[in-house]
């Protein structure tokens, strides 16, 4: 830190760690690496640690090859060949997580496999101090709620994740609705309310009508002798539809708020348009324009649910709006717990990783065995392919295979094992047709990490990590190609006379 202070930061999230360096370094490659990981995070939200590892290893391997005399063009070509073969192998060993390539219903998914992917996303398939695997079912429920099969999209923006420090992380829960930071204008005593909910886009204000010989105009005002009467009429136009809560994107005069409270309706003003959209998905309410005596609220406008104050935190009052019992709203909320604020924040990051991992599996319903199994299997195929190319490209293809094994090497090292012992054993098992042999959660080498450790990774995340990492390394090695090009400059005169 610039002021020489010491700050504690503990996280297992790759992009969260890299972002700590953003703005703290002027190194161009470091900044490009940060941008690479952030772009992957923005698109998929999971696999950032793997992306960082692969990109770093590829760049190191490419630089090493160039220093040995391999032309950068051959390095780039070899890496591209290795990446293509890897993607082919992953397609061959991919594990379907749905009964069809294009599912249209949640029932077509294998929920058990989706929960395995959620488990891997939140805990890296490890248990113990972070028993987040107990939330895997809730994570899958949340993703399937905001999935739109017709469009092939999953809107995680409709999963509201809010942190409430205190209690154990396993106390985190999925609510059948959403959490919003709004306070009622008045009459908090009326909460909780279980009644009709009205959503208004615009403002609720009394109007004074002034006339002249040329035109008639209506303007919102805050004073005037008719304001109280107009406010009463607007409140009546709302309350007559049996409305219990009103959410308004614009301002609401204090008179209307008070009149609504007298009629047992709670009003919330200056609500974000995006939050009104979420409320519509939770309650089923239509979003309508301002209410006037001439355009009163009707039962067709209303949605239904329960409105209550969840908790007060950080000088905010958190409102909980839940759907009626027995319904499944298209927006949900995650209440994230943790013993301390930092623990709860880390739990939030891990839950987001789990949500993103499941989202990827829903968008492309195929998974890969984890624990380094998919990487060792691909490395084996890439090495078999290498002899088909000439000496220089062959070196690059073989080096690419070594890079693929950097993930299981890291897993072995983190488990306290020697990679020099673990990697040969993994190669032997894969050569014996054990395609799912890998390192399980306890650090053991097993023949099937999926059955032994529930280790499943969304194929979309892994493929994207690989492609982005190869493109990152190749783009920088292309720069080296330009810098290292010692070809004499072309003389246009020699080209014209044909002497060159």
WORABEL-V465474 format. One line per field, one symbol per residue. ss: DSSP state (@ for helix, = for strand, . for the rest). psi: psi as a letter, one per 20 degrees, with the letter a starting at -180 (. if undefined). A space follows every 50 residues. Layout:
# WORABEL-V465474
ss->???
psi->???
This chain:
# WORABEL-V465474
ss->.............@@@@@@........@@@@@@@@@@@@@@@@....@@@ @@@@@@@@@@@@@@@@@....@@@@@@@@@@@@@@@@@@@@@@.==.=.. .....@@@=.@@@@@@@@@@@@@........@@@@@@@@@@@@@@.==.. ..==.@@@========..@@@.===.====.......@@@..======== ...=..=====....=====......@@@@@@@@@@@@@...======.. .=.@@@@@@@@@...===....@@@@@@@@@@@...==...=..=...@@ @.===========..========........=======..@@@@@@@@@@ @@@@@@@@@@@@@..====...@@@@@@@@@@@@@@....@@@@@@@@@@ @@@@.@@@@@@@@@....@@@@@@@@@@@@@......==.....==..@@ @@@..===@@@@@@@@@@@@@@@@@@@@@@@@@@.......@@@@@@...
psi->qhjkqpppopqjpghhghhhipiiqjphhghhgghghhhgghghjqjhgg gggggghggggghggghijpqhhhgggghhgggghghgghhhjqopjriq hmqiqhiiqnhghhhghgghhhjkkqrdhnlihijgghggggghhjpnhh ikqoniijoooqpnqqrqhiiqqpqlcrpqmqqqhrlhhiqqpnaqpppp obqoqqqppqqaihrpqpqpriaqhiggghggggghhghijlphpppphb qpqhgggghghhkkpppprlpqhhhhgghghgijqqoraqprhimrqrhh hqrqappqpgrpqlkqopppoqrqqiqnrjprqooprqhrghghghhggh hhggghghghhhhnmqrqpbkighghghhghhhhhgiirrgghhghghhh ghghjhghggggghjjrohhggghgggghhhjknhjpapahijqpqhnhg hhjknpqphgggggggghgghgghhhhhghgghiojpqqpohhhhhiji.
